[in-house]
Amino acid sequence: MYATVADMRAEGVTPAMAGDTRLAVILDEATRTIDKVTGWHFEPLSATLHFDGRGTPSLWLPVPPIRLYRLALYGADVSFSKERLVVVGAPVGPGFDGPRLTFRHGVFPRGEGNVTVGARWGYTEADGTPEGCTPPAIRRACMLLVLRSLSPLADEASQEERTRWRVVEERTREQSYRLDSVRPSVRPLTGEPEVDVLLAPYVKPALPGAA
């Protein structure tokens, strides 16, 4: 999860508003939503993945590798030293244009599922540690999604919160207001404009050869 129960308590969410168990469930839902709409995941996870070799020096990957612990071709381990292999992954830095492995000499031979990569995977940003951390904007987006979820959708306070950004005219004496037409500054992702602005820079681009 991209934020914790303790984070939400620090934001002012009291046990009366939501117990620890409910908060954990909503945090997990928010994390899954972020993963779905961006196409990445933003914390380190260990996994061994199999890819199709394309007969090219570069193998584009669906998620940034943080640290490799195995590279194999047709089941046979091969060296992934810096002298042999260039790894473009995480922690993500300026100029990042997609995760990939590139042989300095040679190619990934053509085949179906013939390339095995064991690694720690995830889109993280530098924080002085080897694996990096969940981007602060992602953590904030997760917390905002949770805060939005704490009130029932039909609740008046919730409805006001969800439409306040669109108010262009308000007459308090008559208790009336006018909503601007919906013209989001970024492509809608979650339906929450403040959250979508945070997530937009992290949406996965189309990558050659990566699912």
Wavefront OBJ file of the C-alpha trace (Angstrom):
o trace
v 0.000 0.000 0.000
v 1.212 3.478 -0.852
v 0.197 4.997 2.483
v -0.373 3.587 5.944
v -3.020 3.724 8.627
v -0.598 5.878 10.618
v -0.382 8.305 7.680
v -4.152 8.659 7.673
v -4.261 9.207 11.420
v -1.710 11.988 10.948
v -4.086 13.528 8.378
v -6.759 13.738 11.049
v -8.737 10.569 10.383
v -9.938 9.486 13.823
v -10.963 5.975 14.916
v -14.522 7.275 15.113
v -14.383 8.114 11.392
v -12.839 4.771 10.387
v -11.304 1.929 12.337
v -7.900 0.494 11.485
v -9.371 -2.450 9.594
v -11.612 -0.285 7.425
v -8.773 2.147 6.737
v -6.504 -0.706 5.657
v -9.167 -1.969 3.230
v -9.691 1.488 1.714
v -5.928 2.050 1.446
v -5.600 -1.232 -0.432
v -8.444 -0.249 -2.767
v -6.836 3.136 -3.425
v -3.504 1.492 -4.155
v -5.126 -0.897 -6.626
v -6.922 1.994 -8.315
v -3.656 3.881 -8.764
v -1.967 0.806 -10.235
v -4.855 0.284 -12.652
v -5.086 3.837 -13.982
v -1.328 4.435 -14.260
v -0.214 1.011 -15.504
v 2.681 0.811 -13.005
v 3.143 -0.275 -9.417
v 5.094 2.017 -7.116
v 6.752 -0.125 -4.462
v 9.402 -2.853 -4.695
v 8.138 -6.380 -5.368
v 10.170 -9.507 -6.072
v 9.201 -11.643 -9.073
v 10.634 -13.809 -11.818
v 9.170 -12.895 -15.198
v 9.435 -14.489 -18.636
v 9.664 -12.522 -21.868
v 9.846 -13.201 -25.585
v 13.229 -12.461 -27.136
v 12.947 -10.375 -30.309
v 16.389 -10.746 -31.824
v 17.361 -7.211 -30.751
v 19.947 -5.831 -28.301
v 17.207 -4.268 -26.138
v 14.417 -5.982 -24.241
v 11.655 -3.558 -23.239
v 10.029 -4.377 -19.920
v 6.510 -3.775 -18.540
v 7.802 -2.435 -15.214
v 11.110 -0.879 -14.098
v 13.619 -3.310 -12.610
v 15.194 -2.082 -9.383
v 17.747 -4.843 -8.863
v 18.350 -7.943 -10.970
v 19.176 -11.233 -9.314
v 18.827 -13.519 -12.331
v 19.013 -13.344 -16.123
v 18.645 -16.494 -18.194
v 18.274 -17.362 -21.870
v 16.508 -20.633 -22.628
v 16.902 -21.530 -18.936
v 20.679 -21.030 -18.860
v 21.944 -18.263 -16.578
v 23.970 -15.508 -18.228
v 25.978 -12.643 -16.789
v 24.216 -9.344 -16.122
v 27.308 -7.423 -15.076
v 27.529 -3.736 -15.965
v 30.176 -4.598 -18.539
v 27.679 -6.824 -20.356
v 24.253 -5.334 -19.689
v 22.757 -1.833 -19.432
v 19.758 -1.681 -17.095
v 17.312 1.210 -17.393
v 15.017 0.971 -14.411
v 14.383 2.336 -10.941
v 14.885 4.387 -8.925
v 13.632 6.445 -11.845
v 15.582 9.596 -12.644
v 15.439 12.485 -15.126
v 15.263 11.412 -18.751
v 13.620 8.071 -18.002
v 11.995 6.895 -21.239
v 10.945 3.362 -20.351
v 12.349 0.291 -18.604
v 14.600 -2.006 -20.591
v 17.655 -4.235 -20.637
v 20.245 -3.742 -23.373
v 23.166 -6.007 -24.183
v 26.331 -4.049 -24.956
v 27.219 -6.831 -27.386
v 24.812 -9.372 -28.834
v 21.034 -9.678 -28.801
v 18.184 -11.318 -26.950
v 17.545 -14.288 -29.257
v 14.107 -14.713 -30.766
v 11.874 -17.071 -28.876
v 8.666 -17.445 -26.903
v 9.191 -16.972 -23.158
v 12.887 -17.691 -23.626
v 14.171 -14.777 -21.534
v 13.920 -15.095 -17.761
v 14.460 -12.079 -15.527
v 14.406 -12.345 -11.751
v 14.401 -8.972 -10.059
v 12.987 -6.516 -7.621
v 10.496 -4.525 -9.663
v 8.661 -1.237 -9.210
v 8.479 2.405 -10.206
v 10.315 4.113 -7.363
v 12.105 7.431 -7.016
v 15.442 8.166 -5.406
v 15.531 8.755 -1.657
v 19.137 7.839 -0.878
v 18.440 4.109 -0.483
v 19.299 1.410 -3.060
v 15.645 0.619 -3.869
v 14.218 4.132 -3.689
v 10.753 4.912 -2.403
v 7.164 5.319 -3.526
v 6.949 8.740 -5.246
v 5.581 11.347 -2.820
v 2.904 12.354 -5.348
v 1.670 8.758 -5.491
v 1.563 8.554 -1.708
v -0.416 11.807 -1.580
v -2.823 10.630 -4.284
v -3.472 7.447 -2.334
v -4.252 9.417 0.815
v -6.608 11.750 -1.053
v -8.489 8.814 -2.553
v -8.940 7.382 0.928
v -10.189 10.690 2.311
v -12.721 10.912 -0.542
v -13.890 7.379 0.214
v -14.605 7.933 3.891
v -17.937 9.674 3.209
v -20.747 7.775 1.467
v -21.187 8.891 -2.134
v -24.720 10.131 -1.459
v -23.690 12.142 1.601
v -24.178 15.923 1.202
v -20.683 16.752 2.445
v -19.219 14.243 0.024
v -21.191 15.636 -2.899
v -20.095 19.176 -2.054
v -16.475 18.107 -1.850
v -16.667 16.382 -5.235
v -18.198 19.379 -7.029
v -16.558 22.307 -5.215
v -13.794 22.557 -7.821
v -16.427 23.275 -10.509
v -18.234 26.128 -8.720
v -17.969 29.368 -10.729
v -20.875 31.268 -9.173
v -22.496 31.025 -5.759
v -25.333 33.008 -4.177
v -25.444 32.129 -0.508
v -28.636 34.056 0.262
v -30.685 32.009 -2.182
v -28.603 28.906 -1.521
v -27.902 28.414 -5.195
v -24.767 28.000 -7.255
v -23.717 27.296 -10.827
v -21.271 24.598 -11.891
v -18.799 25.157 -14.667
v -18.744 22.626 -17.461
v -16.312 19.807 -16.828
v -13.072 20.706 -18.584
v -10.351 18.802 -16.735
v -6.781 20.034 -17.207
v -5.583 16.434 -17.494
v -7.134 13.256 -18.825
v -9.659 11.958 -16.279
v -8.286 8.958 -14.418
v -10.120 8.557 -11.128
v -12.824 11.207 -11.397
v -11.084 13.260 -8.706
v -9.375 16.254 -10.412
v -6.883 16.874 -7.596
v -5.854 13.227 -7.624
v -5.700 13.067 -11.413
v -3.269 15.994 -11.548
v -0.955 14.095 -9.200
v -1.217 10.852 -11.169
v -1.009 12.225 -14.722
v 2.827 12.433 -14.880
v 3.036 8.782 -13.843
v 0.754 7.245 -16.457
v 2.594 4.531 -18.326
v 3.390 5.499 -21.930
v 3.192 3.121 -24.849
v 6.427 1.143 -24.800
v 7.791 -0.834 -27.751
v 7.523 -4.551 -27.158
v 6.225 -4.261 -23.579
v 2.783 -5.317 -22.395
l 1 2 3 4 5 6 7 8 9 10 11 12 13 14 15 16 17 18 19 20 21 22 23 24 25 26 27 28 29 30 31 32 33 34 35 36 37 38 39 40 41 42 43 44 45 46 47 48 49 50 51 52 53 54 55 56 57 58 59 60 61 62 63 64 65 66 67 68 69 70 71 72 73 74 75 76 77 78 79 80 81 82 83 84 85 86 87 88 89 90 91 92 93 94 95 96 97 98 99 100 101 102 103 104 105 106 107 108 109 110 111 112 113 114 115 116 117 118 119 120 121 122 123 124 125 126 127 128 129 130 131 132 133 134 135 136 137 138 139 140 141 142 143 144 145 146 147 148 149 150 151 152 153 154 155 156 157 158 159 160 161 162 163 164 165 166 167 168 169 170 171 172 173 174 175 176 177 178 179 180 181 182 183 184 185 186 187 188 189 190 191 192 193 194 195 196 197 198 199 200 201 202 203 204 205 206 207 208 209 210 211
